Amino acid sequence: MQVAELSGIEGQDPLTLLAGPTEFLSQPVALTAVSKLAEILEVQGRLVTQLKSSILIVPREALENAANYELDVAARVAAESGVAGLVLVGLKRVPSTVRQLAERTGIRIFGCDGDVSIVLLVRVLDQMIDVEHYPSIERAQRAVDALKRAAPEASPDDILRSVSAHLPSPISIRWFGGEREPDNAEPVTLQGITMGWLTSKPDPSSSIVLPSVAAVVSDRLGRGVRTTERRGEVVAAVLHAAGGARRFAEQHARTSGVSLDARHAFACITAVDTKGSPRGWSVDGRQQQAVATVALREVLHLPTDEWLTTHINNDLGIVWSHRDDSVTDIEPLRDVARAVVDTLTSRFPGFRFFAGISSDESGAAGLRTAAAEAQAAARAAQARNLSGQVLSLETSPLERILADLSTSPVAHRTLYDALSEVDDIPTRSKYTLIQTLSTYLDCQGSKAKAAAVLYLHPNAIKYRLEKALDVLEETLNDRDRRLVLQLACRLWLAEHDESQSSDQSAQPNM
């Protein structure tokens, strides 16, 4: 606690530290009033016991006609006599020579208004004299009063600053901390999970108010998160709406303050529990969205008008919206997604998280495209077992088209139905057959080119191709059917792990 942070009784602040140390006085001192500067000057050259370790109150009348040199001499004599501080009633500044002397000797020089109540002045000085004996209950009451005055929209940091101004040690928050702090710690909770810990150095007054501060911070945090998530639900409605409902959803988003006509980049985070089951959007999904929202708001301190959380089906989404057409770099989104994934991984050890990000798109249609692209990238990350990493599909326009197709229930089902005949064969053989067929179609039906791509003999390509067509009951004579198979193979390979084809030596006939 600093002297300059001390508030007066009943909301007043009568004292101003003009010079000298800012810490509280740690030694017992007495309060003494003098009627004129001469009473200090008269002790020059000898130690006066009754002045030692005292705070001298010098009235306004004693200072009205005093010259600067008299103030210099009085401050020097007081410091040499062991005086702890001077209160100069009616002064708001002192000469630089007095400030230098105070810094050198450690004497504290205070100023205050000339009409200040002497009773109020004495009470404030009495509280300031010794922090160890300063009544804890009174400090705690001031902190609670500051807590009550906190505005409804005040952030957790704002609340902690206002409360800490009345306590010997500041209260700080450690977001997403692990074990409980050993001394003076209270949890900040949201939706039944601990988001952080409020901590302070052990002190009776801090211990009294810490639970109340934690409750208020938790409440204000919850309000802010709910506000952000309400906007996220509006965005989710835009993403999920179809047909005529899209127009209504988009209009509702604009009236709700969502920057729908801005440029958007999207991050999608999908979760799978340790048993391999995907996350459902119930308790787990909403808790994880709450953690992501707190990470954006309180840890990364991102502006809520540009960044928010949402969901697309059962996947968590992060939307970055901006109106700067010159911004083409999506690295900020990658960094944010990686930070959120790290936080989720530490808070939910029973899940594995896979993330994908999109390119930058414009408007409502662009938002849906970005979400589809990010979701396809997240699925590809899952298929490739890239847990904890952030994947983007920027290598080719075809990958972005496949991303859009993968999020369309009708297109996805149609493409997967085209390969349904291979479902009954072993997974590794299935991968090999689909990879061979896909490469052959990509090479415009050239077995030689496909063999070169796969580092195989053309006869191996011929054998695999015949087997694949036999299983699929296809002839490749119809060009439309060839296109469907080509897209279906590309989509299937994007959503399955390449390592399934690594041990080809175990299948010499394939």
PyMOL commands that set and color helices and strands:
alter all, ss='L'
color gray80, all
select helices_A, chain A and resi 3-5+9-11+38-41+49-51+60-63+68-80+96-105+118-128+136-149+156-164+204-240+245-255+283-299+331-347+363-383+397-406+409-417+420-422+427-442+447-454+458-472+479-494+498-501+504-506
alter helices_A, ss='H'
color red, helices_A
select strands_A, chain A and resi 16-19+30-33+54-58+85-89+108-112+172-175+185-190+193-199+263-273+307-312+315-322+351-357+361-362+390-392
alter strands_A, ss='S'
color yellow, strands_A
deselect
rebuild
show_as cartoon
